[in-house]
């Protein structure tokens, strides 16, 4: 089975983003790949867009801290409530993402700071 990081190239992911009628699941996978494996300037643009979308869609959701790279970290129970799933389901999704990407996505209080 092909690993997630091998499923895309920069060119293929960018082509999907520009396609006018692409399936939303495939589009989301291309964005996910770019956010993790894309060039830093594209990662930064996508993080900014994600932050803007979060503020617009979930204005009551506030970061509880910041990861070492400055990424905002949210309380998982608040995230779950805002998207209409249980905290257990949110934790399961987070664990699957971490396994899929081979990297930490969830951070505890000891891993975050209050300053960005």
C-alpha positions as CSV (number, residue, x, y, z in Angstrom):
1,X,0.0,0.0,0.0
2,X,1.3,3.4,-0.9
3,X,2.1,5.8,1.9
4,X,0.2,9.1,2.1
5,X,3.3,11.2,1.3
6,X,3.8,9.1,-1.8
7,X,0.3,9.6,-3.1
8,X,0.8,13.1,-4.4
9,X,3.5,15.3,-6.0
10,X,3.5,19.1,-5.8
11,X,2.4,19.3,-9.4
12,X,-0.5,16.8,-9.0
13,X,-1.7,18.5,-5.8
14,X,-1.6,22.0,-7.4
15,X,-3.4,20.7,-10.5
16,X,-6.2,19.3,-8.4
17,X,-6.6,22.6,-6.5
18,X,-7.0,24.4,-9.8
19,X,-9.4,21.9,-11.4
20,X,-12.9,23.5,-11.8
21,X,-15.0,20.3,-11.2
22,X,-12.8,18.1,-8.9
23,X,-14.4,15.9,-6.3
24,X,-14.4,17.6,-2.8
25,X,-12.8,14.6,-1.1
26,X,-9.9,14.5,-3.6
27,X,-9.5,18.3,-3.3
28,X,-9.3,18.0,0.5
29,X,-6.7,15.3,0.2
30,X,-4.6,17.5,-2.1
31,X,-4.8,20.3,0.4
32,X,-3.9,18.0,3.3
33,X,-0.8,16.8,1.4
34,X,0.2,20.4,0.6
35,X,-0.2,21.5,4.2
36,X,2.1,18.7,5.4
37,X,4.6,18.1,2.5
38,X,4.2,21.2,0.3
39,X,6.8,24.0,0.1
40,X,6.8,26.3,3.2
41,X,5.3,29.3,1.3
42,X,2.3,27.2,0.2
43,X,2.0,25.7,3.8
44,X,1.9,29.2,5.2
45,X,-0.8,30.4,2.7
46,X,-2.9,27.3,3.6
47,X,-2.5,27.9,7.3
48,X,-3.6,31.5,6.9
49,X,-6.6,30.4,4.9
50,X,-7.4,27.7,7.5
51,X,-7.2,30.2,10.3
52,X,-9.5,32.6,8.5
53,X,-12.0,29.9,7.7
54,X,-11.9,28.8,11.4
55,X,-12.6,32.3,12.6
56,X,-15.4,32.8,10.1
57,X,-17.1,29.4,10.6
58,X,-16.5,29.0,14.4
59,X,-16.0,32.5,15.8
60,X,-16.5,31.3,19.4
61,X,-13.6,28.8,19.1
62,X,-10.4,30.3,20.5
63,X,-6.9,28.8,20.6
64,X,-6.0,27.4,24.0
65,X,-2.3,27.7,23.2
66,X,0.2,27.5,20.4
67,X,2.4,24.6,19.2
68,X,6.1,25.0,19.0
69,X,5.8,26.1,15.3
70,X,3.2,28.8,16.2
71,X,0.1,26.8,15.0
72,X,-2.9,27.5,17.1
73,X,-4.1,24.6,19.3
74,X,-7.7,24.1,20.3
75,X,-9.4,22.2,23.1
76,X,-10.4,18.9,21.6
77,X,-13.8,18.9,23.4
78,X,-14.6,22.4,22.1
79,X,-13.6,21.3,18.6
80,X,-15.8,18.2,18.8
81,X,-18.7,20.2,20.0
82,X,-18.4,22.8,17.3
83,X,-18.3,20.3,14.5
84,X,-21.1,18.1,16.0
85,X,-19.1,15.0,17.0
86,X,-18.2,13.3,20.3
87,X,-14.9,14.0,21.9
88,X,-14.1,10.3,21.6
89,X,-14.7,10.5,17.8
90,X,-12.5,13.6,17.6
91,X,-9.7,11.8,19.4
92,X,-10.1,8.8,17.1
93,X,-9.8,11.0,14.1
94,X,-6.8,12.8,15.5
95,X,-5.1,9.4,16.2
96,X,-5.8,8.2,12.6
97,X,-4.3,11.4,11.2
98,X,-1.2,11.0,13.3
99,X,-0.8,7.4,12.2
100,X,-1.5,8.4,8.5
101,X,1.1,11.2,8.6
102,X,3.6,9.8,11.0
103,X,3.6,13.0,12.9
104,X,2.1,14.6,16.0
105,X,-1.0,16.7,15.5
106,X,-2.4,16.7,19.0
107,X,-0.6,18.6,21.7
108,X,-1.1,18.7,25.5
109,X,-0.7,21.7,27.8
110,X,2.9,20.8,28.4
111,X,3.6,21.0,24.6
112,X,2.1,24.4,24.0
113,X,2.7,28.0,25.0
114,X,0.4,30.9,25.5
115,X,2.5,33.1,23.2
116,X,2.5,32.7,19.4
